[in-house]
Amino acid sequence: MLDDLYAGALSDAETRLNRYSIADLAKAIEAQQPALDAIGLLSVGNTINVIAEIKRASPSKGFLAEIADPAELAKTYESAGAAAISVLTEERQFKGNLADLAQVRQAVTVPILRKDFIAIEQQVLEARVAGADIVLLIVAGLEQNTLQHLVRFVESFGMTAFVETHNKEEVLRAIDTGANMIGINARDLSTFDTDRELFATLVDLLPKNALAVAESAVRDITDVVAYAQAGADCVLVGEALVTGDAGTLLSEFISVPKIRL
């Protein structure tokens, strides 16, 4: 499944080159405001920081929410205390797009993550043009040389590389890139199986100076508490927010103390 997701994302990226060139993207970046310091902003405070996700669908769950106005949802997230907003831009399975990200950038002041299956420089350039401050890089989908290169390429534009892992080997590969924001995803993107204990088993491998992000499997505050007690600095939450009362849930989540100070 992961290979298919990357293949689709790369095919769609190639199609977008019919509308603009790499040179066009590079020129458009010059007109953008500088990227926000996501690491600095997501490191502050004694309570868990929440990265709230705009997510219409997923391969494992299918349709989740219509989200006709992603900017309005982003405003709800920000006003309820979200420290950052993740925007899924993958078009085929997650039903997102880059226009969503650009609209969200205009609506909020917190850092924005482009969440997609990023494998080439073009996708990083697109992220910056649309206003992203953070770019997701998935260890399982990238060769180490490519991963290393993309981390540096993301950082060259002042953005933060968010490197996602799912097992010990991937965590060690992420550390080897020098990334300052590392996620441990409870959901295996190859099988979509979920292991809620995974974060706790791997978090101690992370450097103390790296932002530790727990991803997936957050149903309610008990899951956020468990992640915080295991040592998470941030949690990334999507499905629970788009299918529930986002404002109420976020106000609960951001009250959870973190222990990894």
C-alpha positions in Angstrom: 0.0 0.0 0.0 2.8 2.5 0.9 4.4 1.9 -2.5 1.1 2.7 -4.2 0.6 5.9 -2.2 4.1 7.1 -3.2 3.5 6.1 -6.9 0.2 8.0 -6.9 1.7 11.1 -5.2 4.6 11.2 -7.7 2.3 10.8 -10.7 0.1 13.7 -9.5 3.3 15.8 -8.9 4.4 15.1 -12.5 0.9 16.2 -13.7 1.2 19.4 -11.9 4.3 20.3 -13.9 1.9 20.9 -16.8 0.7 24.0 -14.8 4.0 25.2 -13.5 7.7 24.5 -13.8 10.4 24.0 -11.1 11.7 27.4 -12.1 8.2 28.9 -11.5 8.1 27.3 -8.0 11.6 28.6 -7.1 10.6 32.1 -8.1 7.3 31.9 -6.2 9.2 31.0 -3.0 10.9 34.4 -3.1 7.5 36.1 -2.6 6.7 34.0 0.5 7.0 35.1 4.1 9.8 33.2 5.9 8.8 29.8 7.4 7.9 29.8 11.1 10.3 28.3 13.6 8.2 25.2 14.2 10.7 23.6 16.6 10.8 26.6 18.8 7.0 27.1 18.8 6.3 23.4 19.4 8.8 23.1 22.2 7.4 25.7 24.6 5.1 25.0 27.5 4.6 22.4 30.2 1.6 20.7 28.5 1.3 18.6 25.4 1.3 20.5 22.1 -1.2 19.3 19.6 -0.8 19.2 15.9 -4.4 19.1 14.6 -4.9 17.5 11.3 -7.3 18.4 8.4 -8.1 15.0 7.0 -11.1 14.1 4.8 -10.4 10.4 4.3 -7.9 7.6 4.7 -7.2 4.3 3.0 -7.9 2.4 6.2 -11.1 4.3 7.2 -12.4 5.7 4.0 -14.5 8.8 4.2 -14.2 10.7 7.4 -15.5 14.3 6.9 -16.5 16.6 4.1 -14.5 19.6 5.2 -15.8 22.0 2.6 -13.9 24.9 4.2 -10.5 23.8 5.5 -9.6 27.4 6.4 -12.6 27.6 8.8 -11.7 24.3 10.4 -8.1 25.5 10.8 -9.4 28.6 12.6 -11.4 26.4 15.0 -8.3 24.4 15.7 -6.2 27.5 16.3 -8.7 29.1 18.6 -9.1 25.9 20.6 -5.3 25.8 21.2 -3.7 23.7 18.5 0.0 24.5 18.3 0.3 23.6 14.7 -2.0 22.3 11.9 -1.3 19.4 9.6 -2.9 19.5 6.1 -3.1 16.3 4.1 -2.4 17.2 0.5 -2.5 13.7 -1.0 -5.3 13.7 -3.5 -6.3 10.1 -4.3 -6.8 8.3 -0.9 -6.9 11.2 1.5 -8.8 13.6 -0.7 -6.6 16.6 0.0 -4.8 19.1 -2.2 -2.3 21.9 -2.1 -5.0 24.5 -2.3 -6.2 23.4 1.1 -2.8 24.2 2.5 -2.6 27.6 0.9 -6.1 28.5 2.3 -5.1 27.4 5.8 -1.9 29.4 5.6 -4.0 32.5 5.0 -6.3 31.8 7.9 -4.0 31.0 10.8 -0.7 32.1 12.4 0.5 28.7 13.8 3.0 26.5 11.9 1.6 24.3 9.1 2.7 20.8 8.1 2.4 19.5 4.6 1.5 15.9 5.1 1.9 13.8 1.9 4.2 11.2 0.4 7.1 13.4 -0.3 10.0 11.9 -2.3 11.3 14.6 -4.7 12.4 18.2 -4.5 9.4 19.5 -6.4 7.1 18.5 -3.6 9.2 20.4 -1.1 9.1 23.5 -3.3 5.4 23.2 -3.6 5.1 23.0 0.2 7.0 26.2 0.7 5.0 28.0 -2.1 1.8 27.0 -0.4 3.0 28.3 2.9 4.1 25.2 4.8 6.5 25.5 7.7 7.0 21.7 8.2 7.3 18.9 5.6 6.7 15.2 6.4 9.3 12.7 5.3 8.4 9.0 5.9 11.5 6.8 6.6 9.7 3.7 5.4 9.2 5.2 1.9 12.6 6.6 1.2 16.1 5.3 0.7 18.5 6.7 3.3 20.5 8.9 0.8 17.2 10.4 -0.5 16.0 10.9 3.1 19.2 12.6 4.1 19.1 14.9 1.0 15.4 15.8 1.5 16.0 16.7 5.2 18.7 19.1 4.2 16.7 20.4 1.2 13.7 21.1 3.5 15.9 22.9 6.0 17.5 25.0 3.3 14.2 26.9 2.9 14.0 27.5 6.7 11.4 24.8 7.1 11.4 21.9 9.5 11.7 18.3 8.4 9.3 16.1 10.3 10.7 12.6 10.0 8.2 9.8 10.6 9.2 6.3 11.9 7.5 3.1 12.9 10.2 0.8 14.3 13.6 0.8 15.9 15.5 0.7 12.6 13.6 3.6 11.2 14.1 5.6 14.4 17.9 5.1 14.1 17.8 6.1 10.5 15.8 9.3 11.4 18.4 10.1 14.1 21.2 9.6 11.6 19.7 12.4 9.4 20.1 14.9 12.3 16.4 15.8 12.1 15.1 17.8 15.0 11.5 16.6 14.8 10.9 12.9 14.8 7.5 11.2 14.8 6.7 7.6 15.9 3.5 6.5 14.2 1.3 3.9 15.9 -0.1 3.0 12.4 2.0 0.9 10.1 1.5 2.5 6.7 2.2 -0.8 4.9 -0.5 -2.8 6.7 -2.5 0.0 8.5 -2.3 -2.1 11.7 -2.2 0.0 14.8 0.0 -0.5 17.9 -0.8 2.0 20.7 2.2 0.8 22.8 4.7 1.5 20.0 5.5 5.0 21.0 6.4 4.0 24.6 8.7 1.3 23.4 10.7 3.6 21.0 10.7 7.1 22.5 13.7 6.6 24.7 15.8 6.1 21.6 15.2 9.7 20.5 17.8 12.4 21.3 16.7 14.8 24.1 17.1 17.7 21.7 14.7 16.2 19.2 11.0 17.0 19.3 9.2 13.7 20.0 5.8 13.4 18.3 3.3 10.7 18.9 1.2 10.0 15.8 -2.1 8.2 15.3 -4.4 6.2 17.5 -5.7 9.1 19.6 -9.3 8.5 20.4 -9.8 10.6 23.5 -7.9 12.2 26.4 -6.8 8.9 27.8 -4.6 8.3 24.7 -3.1 11.7 25.0 -2.3 11.1 28.7 -0.7 7.8 27.8 1.5 9.4 25.1 2.4 12.3 27.5 3.4 9.9 30.3 5.5 7.9 27.8 7.4 11.1 27.0 5.7 12.8 24.0 6.3 16.5 23.4 3.5 16.7 20.8 0.7 14.5 19.6 -0.7 14.6 16.0 -4.4 14.1 16.0 -6.7 13.8 12.9 -9.6 11.4 12.9 -10.9 12.2 16.4 -11.0 15.9 15.6 -12.7 15.7 12.2 -15.3 13.2 13.4 -15.9 14.7 16.8 -16.2 18.1 18.6 -12.8 19.5 17.7 -13.0 22.5 20.1 -13.9 20.4 23.1 -11.4 17.7 22.4 -8.5 20.1 21.8 -9.2 22.0 25.0 -9.0 18.7 26.9 -5.9 17.5 25.0 -3.8 20.7 25.5 -4.3 20.5 29.3 -2.3 17.3 29.6 1.1 17.9 31.3 4.2 16.6 29.5 7.0 15.0 31.4 9.8 15.3 28.8 10.9 18.8 29.8 
